[in-house]
Structures are given as C-alpha cells and as structure tokens.
Amino acid sequence: MALVVTQFFLAGAGAFGATSFDAHKTVGSLLVVVVLLGLLVAALARRHVAHAAIFFGVTVLQLVLGTVGADEPWVGAFHGLNAIAVMGAGGTYAQKVWGRGAVREPRPA
C-alpha cells in the first residue's frame, strides 16, 4: 500500500512538472512485481487468494492502461480512475491479511 500511495504522489509530481513521469513508471512496474509476489504467497498459504488475485488484476490493468494511454489519451483517462480501484483492492486485501474488521471470539479464561 505504501507503493500505491507513492504512485499517487509521483503522478501528482509529474503532472505539476516537479519531475518527469519516469519515477512513476518505475515504481508502477515494481508495484506489479510486489503484488505478484503477494499473490504467490497467498496461493502458497491458501489464504485470501481471491483478494490477492483481484489486487493483482487491477494492478496489471493499471499498467496496461498507463502504457496504452501514452498513445490513446482517452484510455489514459481510465488509468486515473483505475488507480482508485487499485487503492480499494489493496486496502481490502490488507485488511483481510491483518485481520482488521473481523469479529473474533473471546478466549476462554
């Protein structure tokens, strides 16, 4: 999730001319690798595989939209919208992994 937040920052920095989009592209590629590793770990642990797969899917879609969007501006517009889906899928997956929001039975005394 830290990489996802970094992506938002780097996109803003590139959009306002503070830097080029090169760092945004590099971190985006790194993010896909990290999310793939998360999917592999989820599959090996047999826990939260569906959430990990959705997170991986929207992250790969994000990479595709960014790549195609460089030549097709209307496709690129969906890159920004899909970023919200990446954030949501990543946040939901993180909550599942960390056990937040789950109702837990009290331990017997």
VMD Tcl script that builds the backbone (N, CA, C; Angstrom):
set m [mol new atoms 327]
animate dup $m
set s [atomselect $m all]
$s set {name element resname resid chain x y z} {
  {N N MET 1 A 0.832 -1.184 0.000}
  {CA C MET 1 A 0.000 0.000 0.000}
  {C C MET 1 A 0.876 1.246 0.000}
  {N N ALA 2 A 2.051 1.170 0.602}
  {CA C ALA 2 A 2.959 2.317 0.592}
  {C C ALA 2 A 3.375 2.654 -0.833}
  {N N LEU 3 A 3.560 1.624 -1.663}
  {CA C LEU 3 A 3.907 1.876 -3.067}
  {C C LEU 3 A 2.740 2.516 -3.817}
  {N N VAL 4 A 1.526 2.134 -3.494}
  {CA C VAL 4 A 0.347 2.720 -4.142}
  {C C VAL 4 A 0.263 4.209 -3.798}
  {N N VAL 5 A 0.451 4.545 -2.539}
  {CA C VAL 5 A 0.426 5.952 -2.120}
  {C C VAL 5 A 1.572 6.713 -2.789}
  {N N THR 6 A 2.737 6.098 -2.879}
  {CA C THR 6 A 3.872 6.715 -3.562}
  {C C THR 6 A 3.530 7.000 -5.016}
  {N N GLN 7 A 2.783 6.091 -5.638}
  {CA C GLN 7 A 2.374 6.296 -7.029}
  {C C GLN 7 A 1.505 7.543 -7.188}
  {N N PHE 8 A 0.562 7.740 -6.266}
  {CA C PHE 8 A -0.268 8.944 -6.318}
  {C C PHE 8 A 0.605 10.201 -6.208}
  {N N PHE 9 A 1.555 10.176 -5.287}
  {CA C PHE 9 A 2.455 11.310 -5.109}
  {C C PHE 9 A 3.271 11.575 -6.379}
  {N N LEU 10 A 3.859 10.520 -6.937}
  {CA C LEU 10 A 4.701 10.683 -8.121}
  {C C LEU 10 A 3.898 11.122 -9.334}
  {N N ALA 11 A 2.648 10.661 -9.447}
  {CA C ALA 11 A 1.793 11.109 -10.553}
  {C C ALA 11 A 1.510 12.598 -10.423}
  {N N GLY 12 A 1.218 13.029 -9.201}
  {CA C GLY 12 A 0.990 14.452 -8.978}
  {C C GLY 12 A 2.240 15.271 -9.253}
  {N N ALA 13 A 3.387 14.777 -8.821}
  {CA C ALA 13 A 4.650 15.479 -9.064}
  {C C ALA 13 A 4.925 15.602 -10.563}
  {N N GLY 14 A 4.631 14.539 -11.295}
  {CA C GLY 14 A 4.828 14.590 -12.746}
  {C C GLY 14 A 3.832 15.507 -13.418}
  {N N ALA 15 A 2.581 15.487 -12.975}
  {CA C ALA 15 A 1.538 16.312 -13.586}
  {C C ALA 15 A 1.808 17.802 -13.398}
  {N N PHE 16 A 2.414 18.156 -12.270}
  {CA C PHE 16 A 2.666 19.566 -11.993}
  {C C PHE 16 A 4.088 19.997 -12.325}
  {N N GLY 17 A 4.831 19.114 -12.994}
  {CA C GLY 17 A 6.141 19.480 -13.500}
  {C C GLY 17 A 7.272 19.442 -12.487}
  {N N ALA 18 A 7.049 18.893 -11.303}
  {CA C ALA 18 A 8.123 18.804 -10.316}
  {C C ALA 18 A 9.180 17.792 -10.749}
  {N N THR 19 A 8.753 16.820 -11.525}
  {CA C THR 19 A 9.655 15.783 -12.027}
  {C C THR 19 A 9.008 15.170 -13.263}
  {N N SER 20 A 9.728 14.285 -13.925}
  {CA C SER 20 A 9.134 13.574 -15.060}
  {C C SER 20 A 8.304 12.406 -14.530}
  {N N PHE 21 A 7.667 11.711 -15.432}
  {CA C PHE 21 A 6.871 10.544 -15.033}
  {C C PHE 21 A 7.716 9.268 -14.958}
  {N N ASP 22 A 9.026 9.389 -15.148}
  {CA C ASP 22 A 9.887 8.203 -15.142}
  {C C ASP 22 A 9.837 7.455 -13.803}
  {N N ALA 23 A 9.876 8.181 -12.708}
  {CA C ALA 23 A 9.824 7.531 -11.400}
  {C C ALA 23 A 8.472 6.846 -11.206}
  {N N HIS 24 A 7.404 7.486 -11.666}
  {CA C HIS 24 A 6.059 6.908 -11.577}
  {C C HIS 24 A 5.991 5.593 -12.356}
  {N N LYS 25 A 6.587 5.574 -13.537}
  {CA C LYS 25 A 6.605 4.359 -14.363}
  {C C LYS 25 A 7.419 3.256 -13.689}
  {N N THR 26 A 8.565 3.614 -13.140}
  {CA C THR 26 A 9.437 2.627 -12.494}
  {C C THR 26 A 8.769 2.019 -11.266}
  {N N VAL 27 A 8.200 2.861 -10.411}
  {CA C VAL 27 A 7.533 2.360 -9.212}
  {C C VAL 27 A 6.303 1.541 -9.598}
  {N N GLY 28 A 5.622 1.914 -10.678}
  {CA C GLY 28 A 4.477 1.138 -11.153}
  {C C GLY 28 A 4.870 -0.270 -11.556}
  {N N SER 29 A 5.979 -0.391 -12.246}
  {CA C SER 29 A 6.468 -1.719 -12.630}
  {C C SER 29 A 6.879 -2.524 -11.403}
  {N N LEU 30 A 7.534 -1.864 -10.455}
  {CA C LEU 30 A 7.914 -2.527 -9.206}
  {C C LEU 30 A 6.673 -2.983 -8.440}
  {N N LEU 31 A 5.635 -2.161 -8.451}
  {CA C LEU 31 A 4.392 -2.491 -7.760}
  {C C LEU 31 A 3.783 -3.780 -8.311}
  {N N VAL 32 A 3.804 -3.945 -9.627}
  {CA C VAL 32 A 3.253 -5.157 -10.234}
  {C C VAL 32 A 4.021 -6.386 -9.733}
  {N N VAL 33 A 5.333 -6.280 -9.641}
  {CA C VAL 33 A 6.151 -7.399 -9.162}
  {C C VAL 33 A 5.831 -7.705 -7.698}
  {N N VAL 34 A 5.713 -6.668 -6.873}
  {CA C VAL 34 A 5.419 -6.860 -5.446}
  {C C VAL 34 A 4.041 -7.502 -5.263}
  {N N VAL 35 A 3.056 -7.037 -6.037}
  {CA C VAL 35 A 1.703 -7.591 -5.920}
  {C C VAL 35 A 1.680 -9.037 -6.427}
  {N N LEU 36 A 2.449 -9.346 -7.451}
  {CA C LEU 36 A 2.557 -10.729 -7.922}
  {C C LEU 36 A 3.145 -11.614 -6.827}
  {N N LEU 37 A 4.174 -11.127 -6.149}
  {CA C LEU 37 A 4.744 -11.895 -5.035}
  {C C LEU 37 A 3.707 -12.103 -3.929}
  {N N GLY 38 A 2.895 -11.083 -3.676}
  {CA C GLY 38 A 1.822 -11.219 -2.694}
  {C C GLY 38 A 0.815 -12.277 -3.091}
  {N N LEU 39 A 0.503 -12.336 -4.384}
  {CA C LEU 39 A -0.415 -13.361 -4.892}
  {C C LEU 39 A 0.194 -14.755 -4.720}
  {N N LEU 40 A 1.467 -14.888 -5.014}
  {CA C LEU 40 A 2.129 -16.186 -4.858}
  {C C LEU 40 A 2.147 -16.625 -3.394}
  {N N VAL 41 A 2.430 -15.686 -2.493}
  {CA C VAL 41 A 2.430 -16.012 -1.060}
  {C C VAL 41 A 1.024 -16.410 -0.612}
  {N N ALA 42 A 0.016 -15.679 -1.077}
  {CA C ALA 42 A -1.372 -16.019 -0.724}
  {C C ALA 42 A -1.733 -17.410 -1.234}
  {N N ALA 43 A -1.295 -17.733 -2.444}
  {CA C ALA 43 A -1.597 -19.055 -3.011}
  {C C ALA 43 A -0.891 -20.153 -2.221}
  {N N LEU 44 A 0.361 -19.916 -1.854}
  {CA C LEU 44 A 1.089 -20.917 -1.073}
  {C C LEU 44 A 0.486 -21.087 0.317}
  {N N ALA 45 A 0.050 -19.994 0.915}
  {CA C ALA 45 A -0.558 -20.051 2.249}
  {C C ALA 45 A -2.029 -20.471 2.185}
  {N N ARG 46 A -2.588 -20.456 0.981}
  {CA C ARG 46 A -4.003 -20.781 0.766}
  {C C ARG 46 A -4.923 -19.902 1.611}
  {N N ARG 47 A -4.572 -18.612 1.637}
  {CA C ARG 47 A -5.371 -17.640 2.393}
  {C C ARG 47 A -5.537 -16.381 1.542}
  {N N HIS 48 A -6.757 -15.926 1.450}
  {CA C HIS 48 A -7.088 -14.663 0.785}
  {C C HIS 48 A -6.635 -14.619 -0.675}
  {N N VAL 49 A -6.666 -15.753 -1.333}
  {CA C VAL 49 A -6.196 -15.834 -2.716}
  {C C VAL 49 A -7.075 -14.985 -3.635}
  {N N ALA 50 A -8.381 -14.992 -3.423}
  {CA C ALA 50 A -9.271 -14.205 -4.280}
  {C C ALA 50 A -8.962 -12.718 -4.158}
  {N N HIS 51 A -8.758 -12.240 -2.948}
  {CA C HIS 51 A -8.433 -10.827 -2.759}
  {C C HIS 51 A -7.092 -10.482 -3.404}
  {N N ALA 52 A -6.118 -11.354 -3.236}
  {CA C ALA 52 A -4.801 -11.129 -3.832}
  {C C ALA 52 A -4.892 -11.126 -5.353}
  {N N ALA 53 A -5.719 -12.002 -5.909}
  {CA C ALA 53 A -5.877 -12.080 -7.366}
  {C C ALA 53 A -6.554 -10.824 -7.918}
  {N N ILE 54 A -7.548 -10.319 -7.203}
  {CA C ILE 54 A -8.210 -9.084 -7.639}
  {C C ILE 54 A -7.226 -7.923 -7.588}
  {N N PHE 55 A -6.465 -7.838 -6.521}
  {CA C PHE 55 A -5.456 -6.782 -6.397}
  {C C PHE 55 A -4.448 -6.882 -7.536}
  {N N PHE 56 A -4.013 -8.081 -7.843}
  {CA C PHE 56 A -3.075 -8.282 -8.948}
  {C C PHE 56 A -3.728 -7.895 -10.275}
  {N N GLY 57 A -4.975 -8.297 -10.478}
  {CA C GLY 57 A -5.658 -7.999 -11.738}
  {C C GLY 57 A -5.805 -6.508 -11.998}
  {N N VAL 58 A -6.253 -5.747 -10.997}
  {CA C VAL 58 A -6.418 -4.304 -11.215}
  {C C VAL 58 A -5.064 -3.606 -11.331}
  {N N THR 59 A -4.022 -4.179 -10.715}
  {CA C THR 59 A -2.680 -3.604 -10.829}
  {C C THR 59 A -2.119 -3.835 -12.228}
  {N N VAL 60 A -2.310 -5.025 -12.774}
  {CA C VAL 60 A -1.868 -5.285 -14.154}
  {C C VAL 60 A -2.670 -4.427 -15.135}
  {N N LEU 61 A -3.988 -4.312 -14.900}
  {CA C LEU 61 A -4.809 -3.444 -15.737}
  {C C LEU 61 A -4.283 -2.015 -15.683}
  {N N GLN 62 A -3.839 -1.575 -14.515}
  {CA C GLN 62 A -3.291 -0.227 -14.361}
  {C C GLN 62 A -2.060 -0.043 -15.238}
  {N N LEU 63 A -1.199 -1.038 -15.263}
  {CA C LEU 63 A -0.001 -0.979 -16.097}
  {C C LEU 63 A -0.378 -0.909 -17.580}
  {N N VAL 64 A -1.344 -1.719 -17.975}
  {CA C VAL 64 A -1.792 -1.725 -19.377}
  {C C VAL 64 A -2.402 -0.382 -19.753}
  {N N LEU 65 A -3.274 0.140 -18.888}
  {CA C LEU 65 A -3.908 1.426 -19.180}
  {C C LEU 65 A -2.881 2.551 -19.284}
  {N N GLY 66 A -1.875 2.525 -18.433}
  {CA C GLY 66 A -0.827 3.544 -18.497}
  {C C GLY 66 A -0.001 3.440 -19.762}
  {N N THR 67 A 0.296 2.216 -20.173}
  {CA C THR 67 A 1.096 2.003 -21.379}
  {C C THR 67 A 0.323 2.400 -22.630}
  {N N VAL 68 A -0.903 1.910 -22.749}
  {CA C VAL 68 A -1.731 2.232 -23.921}
  {C C VAL 68 A -2.137 3.706 -23.881}
  {N N GLY 69 A -2.367 4.222 -22.689}
  {CA C GLY 69 A -2.790 5.606 -22.536}
  {C C GLY 69 A -1.762 6.618 -22.994}
  {N N ALA 70 A -0.502 6.214 -23.093}
  {CA C ALA 70 A 0.530 7.123 -23.597}
  {C C ALA 70 A 0.240 7.524 -25.040}
  {N N ASP 71 A -0.400 6.633 -25.804}
  {CA C ASP 71 A -0.743 6.917 -27.200}
  {C C ASP 71 A -2.215 7.233 -27.392}
  {N N GLU 72 A -3.053 6.784 -26.491}
  {CA C GLU 72 A -4.508 6.977 -26.577}
  {C C GLU 72 A -4.994 7.699 -25.320}
  {N N PRO 73 A -5.117 9.031 -25.377}
  {CA C PRO 73 A -5.450 9.800 -24.168}
  {C C PRO 73 A -6.730 9.369 -23.464}
  {N N TRP 74 A -7.748 8.934 -24.196}
  {CA C TRP 74 A -8.995 8.526 -23.532}
  {C C TRP 74 A -8.809 7.229 -22.761}
  {N N VAL 75 A -7.937 6.370 -23.233}
  {CA C VAL 75 A -7.598 5.162 -22.473}
  {C C VAL 75 A -6.797 5.563 -21.240}
  {N N GLY 76 A -5.904 6.522 -21.418}
  {CA C GLY 76 A -5.113 7.022 -20.298}
  {C C GLY 76 A -5.968 7.618 -19.191}
  {N N ALA 77 A -7.116 8.187 -19.563}
  {CA C ALA 77 A -8.018 8.754 -18.556}
  {C C ALA 77 A -8.507 7.669 -17.601}
  {N N PHE 78 A -8.682 6.461 -18.119}
  {CA C PHE 78 A -9.106 5.353 -17.256}
  {C C PHE 78 A -7.983 4.903 -16.318}
  {N N HIS 79 A -6.746 5.246 -16.650}
  {CA C HIS 79 A -5.610 4.941 -15.771}
  {C C HIS 79 A -5.807 5.636 -14.426}
  {N N GLY 80 A -6.266 6.871 -14.458}
  {CA C GLY 80 A -6.527 7.601 -13.224}
  {C C GLY 80 A -7.685 7.019 -12.439}
  {N N LEU 81 A -8.748 6.631 -13.131}
  {CA C LEU 81 A -9.896 6.022 -12.446}
  {C C LEU 81 A -9.539 4.667 -11.852}
  {N N ASN 82 A -8.796 3.888 -12.602}
  {CA C ASN 82 A -8.426 2.557 -12.115}
  {C C ASN 82 A -7.498 2.647 -10.911}
  {N N ALA 83 A -6.792 3.753 -10.772}
  {CA C ALA 83 A -5.930 3.929 -9.599}
  {C C ALA 83 A -6.754 3.856 -8.317}
  {N N ILE 84 A -7.987 4.331 -8.378}
  {CA C ILE 84 A -8.870 4.250 -7.215}
  {C C ILE 84 A -9.208 2.788 -6.923}
  {N N ALA 85 A -9.423 2.005 -7.972}
  {CA C ALA 85 A -9.696 0.575 -7.799}
  {C C ALA 85 A -8.483 -0.144 -7.210}
  {N N VAL 86 A -7.289 0.238 -7.645}
  {CA C VAL 86 A -6.067 -0.359 -7.095}
  {C C VAL 86 A -5.972 -0.059 -5.605}
  {N N MET 87 A -6.243 1.191 -5.236}
  {CA C MET 87 A -6.197 1.576 -3.827}
  {C C MET 87 A -7.242 0.803 -3.022}
  {N N GLY 88 A -8.439 0.688 -3.539}
  {CA C GLY 88 A -9.501 -0.035 -2.836}
  {C C GLY 88 A -9.201 -1.511 -2.693}
  {N N ALA 89 A -8.750 -2.140 -3.781}
  {CA C ALA 89 A -8.434 -3.573 -3.737}
  {C C ALA 89 A -7.261 -3.843 -2.793}
  {N N GLY 90 A -6.259 -2.986 -2.837}
  {CA C GLY 90 A -5.109 -3.143 -1.950}
  {C C GLY 90 A -5.481 -2.948 -0.493}
  {N N GLY 91 A -6.319 -1.968 -0.222}
  {CA C GLY 91 A -6.760 -1.723 1.149}
  {C C GLY 91 A -7.597 -2.859 1.694}
  {N N THR 92 A -8.492 -3.386 0.858}
  {CA C THR 92 A -9.327 -4.511 1.276}
  {C C THR 92 A -8.466 -5.749 1.543}
  {N N TYR 93 A -7.517 -5.986 0.668}
  {CA C TYR 93 A -6.617 -7.128 0.836}
  {C C TYR 93 A -5.798 -6.973 2.119}
  {N N ALA 94 A -5.293 -5.771 2.366}
  {CA C ALA 94 A -4.509 -5.526 3.580}
  {C C ALA 94 A -5.357 -5.761 4.827}
  {N N GLN 95 A -6.604 -5.314 4.807}
  {CA C GLN 95 A -7.484 -5.547 5.958}
  {C C GLN 95 A -7.695 -7.036 6.192}
  {N N LYS 96 A -7.877 -7.789 5.125}
  {CA C LYS 96 A -8.061 -9.241 5.266}
  {C C LYS 96 A -6.804 -9.886 5.861}
  {N N VAL 97 A -5.655 -9.518 5.335}
  {CA C VAL 97 A -4.401 -10.124 5.787}
  {C C VAL 97 A -4.132 -9.783 7.249}
  {N N TRP 98 A -4.374 -8.547 7.638}
  {CA C TRP 98 A -4.098 -8.116 9.011}
  {C C TRP 98 A -5.225 -8.466 9.967}
  {N N GLY 99 A -6.339 -8.971 9.450}
  {CA C GLY 99 A -7.438 -9.379 10.309}
  {C C GLY 99 A -8.242 -8.240 10.875}
  {N N ARG 100 A -8.154 -7.069 10.272}
  {CA C ARG 100 A -8.916 -5.913 10.756}
  {C C ARG 100 A -10.371 -6.067 10.363}
  {N N GLY 101 A -11.237 -5.684 11.245}
  {CA C GLY 101 A -12.664 -5.728 10.956}
  {C C GLY 101 A -13.291 -7.089 11.171}
  {N N ALA 102 A -12.487 -8.071 11.484}
  {CA C ALA 102 A -13.022 -9.412 11.706}
  {C C ALA 102 A -13.524 -9.527 13.139}
  {N N VAL 103 A -14.616 -10.218 13.298}
  {CA C VAL 103 A -15.153 -10.462 14.635}
  {C C VAL 103 A -14.425 -11.679 15.190}
  {N N ARG 104 A -13.821 -11.505 16.335}
  {CA C ARG 104 A -13.078 -12.599 16.940}
  {C C ARG 104 A -13.768 -13.054 18.206}
  {N N GLU 105 A -13.767 -14.328 18.393}
  {CA C GLU 105 A -14.357 -14.908 19.597}
  {C C GLU 105 A -13.421 -14.649 20.776}
  {N N PRO 106 A -13.952 -14.306 21.929}
  {CA C PRO 106 A -13.087 -14.111 23.105}
  {C C PRO 106 A -12.471 -15.447 23.523}
  {N N ARG 107 A -11.263 -15.352 24.036}
  {CA C ARG 107 A -10.574 -16.554 24.511}
  {C C ARG 107 A -11.156 -16.976 25.859}
  {N N PRO 108 A -11.287 -18.270 26.050}
  {CA C PRO 108 A -11.760 -18.729 27.359}
  {C C PRO 108 A -10.734 -18.436 28.439}
  {N N ALA 109 A -11.204 -18.138 29.604}
  {CA C ALA 109 A -10.299 -17.784 30.725}
  {C C ALA 109 A -9.597 -18.996 31.312}
}
mol reanalyze $m
mol bondsrecalc $m
mol representation Tube
mol addrep $m
